[in-house]
Amino acid sequence: MEVLDFGYASLEAQLWQILFLSIRSGAALIAAPMIAGMSVPFQLRALLAIVFSIFIASWVPLPPIPEMMSFAALLAVVQEVVIGTVLGFILQIAFAVPQIAAEQIAGTMGLAIATSIDPNSGAQSGAVGTYFGLILTLLFYAIGAHLLWFELLIESYRLLPAGTVAFDPARAGDVVLFMGHGLAVAAAIAFPVVLVLLLVQTVTGVISRSAPALNLFALGLPAGVLAGIAALVVVMPIITGQFADLLEAALRQVEALLTEPGGSV
């Protein structure tokens, strides 16, 4: 354990050390979805970043940091912002996957117009997307994924020392590959419900052709909504398992980015 010496002689250097170490954690907390919402004040996120930096300065072995106001310090600050943003952006991708699946389901069900303002992001969100987002958030905290992510954030200072290690461009390619993995998971989540809704729409189309006097909108829209809700109830255990696998894949991707390039899921 390294005890910080808050004497006047080294106060400036130690304040610079705390500020420099808080850059990566601050960028990660801003990018991470569980803290980056509008419901969490920016002051609280800055305070958490400072708390992380004090803990890291005291317990994690660190190499000497660049001198303040130097060109090396400027490059190191940019590097820290990139590393922290990537660590949080992986979780952003994971939390966006259910929203993509929900948009496909809601559009097929006819609930695409049922939107409301999400108080966390300030953007419009559909009813199915809000439901999926709540499930994923509760599951994220229930399995302790937030604790594992915080552990990986702290461990990143040991695996990628602040101010000394350059972020390999190959790791950016791993993030893109994980986005492709997320799109595949979104398609797998939406496929059962969309398939049921496609069958229902086919049946209602055949009925409307057989009896043209029937109102297609009065028959098809309620049938699609009821069939979609029933399909969601039936496949919800499978969707929950896919959500858990998605969070585990996101954490594995964060760990792979900290260890070696090319370690994508």
C-alpha positions in Angstrom: 0.0 0.0 0.0 1.3 3.5 -0.9 0.3 6.2 1.5 -0.2 9.5 -0.2 1.9 12.3 1.4 -0.2 15.5 1.4 2.6 17.8 2.4 2.8 21.2 0.8 6.1 20.3 -1.0 4.5 17.5 -3.1 0.9 18.6 -3.1 0.9 19.8 -6.7 2.4 16.6 -7.9 -0.1 14.5 -6.0 -3.0 16.6 -7.2 -1.8 16.1 -10.8 -1.5 12.4 -10.2 -5.0 12.1 -8.9 -6.3 14.3 -11.8 -4.4 12.2 -14.3 -5.6 8.9 -12.9 -9.2 10.1 -12.8 -9.3 10.7 -16.6 -9.6 7.0 -17.6 -12.2 6.2 -14.9 -14.1 9.4 -15.6 -14.3 8.6 -19.4 -15.4 5.1 -18.6 -18.1 6.2 -16.2 -19.4 8.7 -18.7 -19.5 6.1 -21.5 -20.9 3.3 -19.3 -24.8 3.0 -19.6 -25.5 2.4 -15.9 -24.0 5.7 -14.8 -24.0 7.8 -18.0 -27.7 8.5 -18.0 -29.3 11.9 -17.4 -30.6 10.7 -14.0 -27.1 10.6 -12.6 -25.7 14.2 -12.1 -22.4 14.9 -13.8 -21.0 16.1 -10.4 -21.6 12.6 -9.0 -19.8 11.0 -11.9 -16.8 13.3 -11.4 -16.7 12.5 -7.7 -16.7 8.8 -8.4 -13.8 9.2 -10.8 -11.8 11.1 -8.2 -12.6 8.4 -5.6 -11.4 5.7 -8.1 -8.2 7.7 -8.7 -7.4 8.0 -5.0 -8.0 4.3 -4.5 -5.8 3.4 -7.5 -3.0 5.7 -6.5 -2.9 4.1 -3.1 -3.2 0.4 -4.0 -2.2 -0.2 -7.6 1.5 -0.2 -8.5 2.0 2.6 -11.1 4.9 3.8 -13.2 5.9 7.5 -13.1 3.3 9.6 -14.9 4.3 12.3 -17.4 5.2 15.8 -16.2 2.3 18.2 -16.2 2.0 20.6 -19.1 4.3 18.5 -21.3 3.6 17.1 -24.7 3.9 13.6 -23.4 1.2 14.4 -20.8 -1.1 15.7 -23.6 -0.7 12.4 -25.5 -1.2 10.4 -22.4 -4.4 12.3 -21.5 -5.8 11.5 -25.0 -4.7 7.9 -24.5 -6.5 7.7 -21.2 -9.7 9.1 -22.6 -9.6 6.5 -25.5 -9.1 3.6 -23.1 -11.8 4.7 -20.7 -14.3 5.4 -23.5 -13.7 2.0 -25.0 -14.3 0.2 -21.7 -17.6 2.0 -21.3 -18.6 1.8 -25.0 -18.6 -2.0 -24.8 -21.4 -1.9 -22.3 -23.2 0.7 -24.4 -23.2 -1.8 -27.3 -24.5 -4.6 -25.0 -27.3 -2.3 -23.8 -28.2 -1.2 -27.3 -28.7 -4.8 -28.5 -32.1 -5.3 -26.8 -33.3 -1.9 -28.2 -32.5 -3.1 -31.7 -34.4 -6.4 -31.2 -37.3 -4.5 -29.6 -37.6 -2.1 -32.6 -37.9 -5.1 -34.9 -40.6 -6.7 -32.6 -42.5 -3.5 -32.1 -42.5 -2.7 -35.8 -43.9 -6.1 -36.6 -46.5 -6.0 -33.8 -47.7 -2.6 -34.9 -46.5 -0.9 -31.7 -43.8 1.3 -33.4 -45.9 4.4 -32.7 -46.2 3.6 -28.9 -43.2 5.6 -27.8 -42.4 7.7 -24.8 -39.5 9.8 -23.6 -36.9 7.8 -21.8 -35.9 9.8 -18.7 -32.5 8.2 -18.6 -31.4 9.1 -22.1 -33.8 11.8 -23.0 -34.6 10.1 -26.3 -37.8 8.5 -27.5 -38.1 4.8 -26.7 -40.7 2.3 -27.6 -42.8 0.3 -25.1 -41.1 -3.0 -26.0 -37.6 -1.3 -25.9 -38.3 0.1 -22.5 -39.4 -3.3 -21.2 -36.3 -5.0 -22.6 -34.1 -2.2 -21.2 -35.6 -2.7 -17.7 -35.0 -6.4 -17.8 -31.4 -6.1 -19.0 -30.7 -3.5 -16.3 -32.1 -5.6 -13.5 -30.2 -8.6 -14.8 -27.0 -6.6 -15.1 -27.1 -5.8 -11.4 -28.6 -9.1 -10.3 -25.6 -11.1 -11.7 -23.1 -8.7 -10.3 -21.9 -7.6 -13.7 -21.4 -4.0 -12.5 -18.9 -5.2 -9.8 -17.0 -7.3 -12.4 -16.8 -4.2 -14.7 -15.5 -2.0 -11.9 -12.9 -4.7 -11.1 -11.8 -4.7 -14.8 -11.7 -0.9 -14.8 -9.3 -1.0 -11.8 -7.3 -3.9 -13.3 -6.8 -1.9 -16.5 -4.4 0.4 -14.6 -2.2 -2.6 -13.9 -2.5 -4.3 -17.4 -2.4 -1.0 -19.3 -0.4 1.4 -17.1 -1.5 5.0 -17.3 0.8 7.1 -19.5 3.1 4.3 -20.7 1.1 1.9 -22.8 -0.4 2.9 -26.2 -3.8 1.5 -27.1 -3.3 -0.9 -30.0 -5.4 -0.1 -33.1 -6.2 -3.8 -33.4 -8.3 -3.5 -30.3 -10.5 -1.0 -32.2 -11.2 -3.8 -34.7 -12.2 -6.0 -31.9 -14.8 -3.5 -30.8 -16.3 -3.4 -34.3 -16.4 -7.2 -34.4 -18.3 -7.2 -31.1 -20.8 -4.8 -32.6 -21.4 -7.4 -35.3 -21.8 -10.0 -32.6 -24.4 -7.7 -30.9 -26.4 -7.5 -34.2 -26.4 -11.3 -34.5 -27.7 -11.5 -30.9 -30.4 -8.9 -31.6 -31.6 -11.0 -34.6 -31.6 -14.1 -32.4 -33.7 -12.3 -29.8 -36.3 -11.0 -32.2 -36.5 -14.1 -34.5 -39.0 -16.2 -32.5 -41.4 -13.4 -31.9 -41.1 -12.0 -35.5 -41.7 -15.5 -36.8 -44.9 -15.9 -34.9 -46.1 -12.5 -36.0 -45.3 -13.3 -39.6 -47.5 -16.4 -39.4 -50.3 -14.4 -37.8 -50.0 -11.7 -40.6 -50.1 -14.5 -43.2 -53.2 -16.0 -41.7 -55.0 -12.6 -41.5 -54.0 -11.9 -45.1 -55.5 -15.1 -46.2 -58.7 -14.4 -44.3 -58.9 -10.9 -45.7 -58.6 -12.3 -49.2 -61.2 -14.9 -48.5 -63.7 -12.4 -47.0 -63.0 -9.0 -48.5 -65.8 -7.5 -46.5 -63.7 -7.9 -43.3 -61.7 -4.9 -42.2 -58.1 -5.9 -42.4 -56.9 -3.2 -39.9 -59.6 -4.0 -37.4 -58.7 -7.7 -37.6 -54.9 -7.7 -38.1 -53.7 -5.1 -35.6 -55.4 -6.6 -32.5 -54.4 -10.1 -33.6 -50.8 -9.0 -34.1 -50.6 -7.3 -30.7 -52.1 -10.3 -28.9 -49.9 -12.8 -30.7 -46.8 -10.7 -30.0 -47.6 -10.4 -26.3 -48.3 -14.2 -26.1 -45.0 -14.9 -28.0 -43.1 -12.6 -25.6 -44.5 -14.4 -22.6 -43.6 -17.8 -24.0 -40.0 -17.0 -25.1 -39.1 -14.7 -22.2 -37.1 -17.4 -20.4 -35.0 -17.8 -23.6 -34.6 -14.1 -24.0 -33.5 -13.7 -20.4 -30.8 -16.3 -21.0 -29.7 -14.5 -24.1 -29.5 -11.3 -22.1 -27.3 -13.0 -19.5 -25.0 -14.5 -22.3 -24.8 -11.0 -23.9 -23.6 -9.4 -20.6 -21.1 -12.2 -20.1 -19.8 -11.7 -23.6 -19.5 -8.0 -23.0 -17.4 -8.5 -19.9 -15.2 -11.1 -21.7 -14.7 -8.6 -24.5 -13.6 -5.9 -22.0 -11.2 -8.4 -20.4 -9.8 -9.4 -23.8 -9.2 -5.7 -24.7 -7.1 -5.4 -21.6 -5.0 -8.5 -22.2 -4.1 -8.7 -25.9 -5.2 -7.5 -29.3 -7.4 -9.8 -31.4 -9.2 -11.2 -28.3 -12.7 -10.4 -29.6 -15.7 -12.6 -28.7 
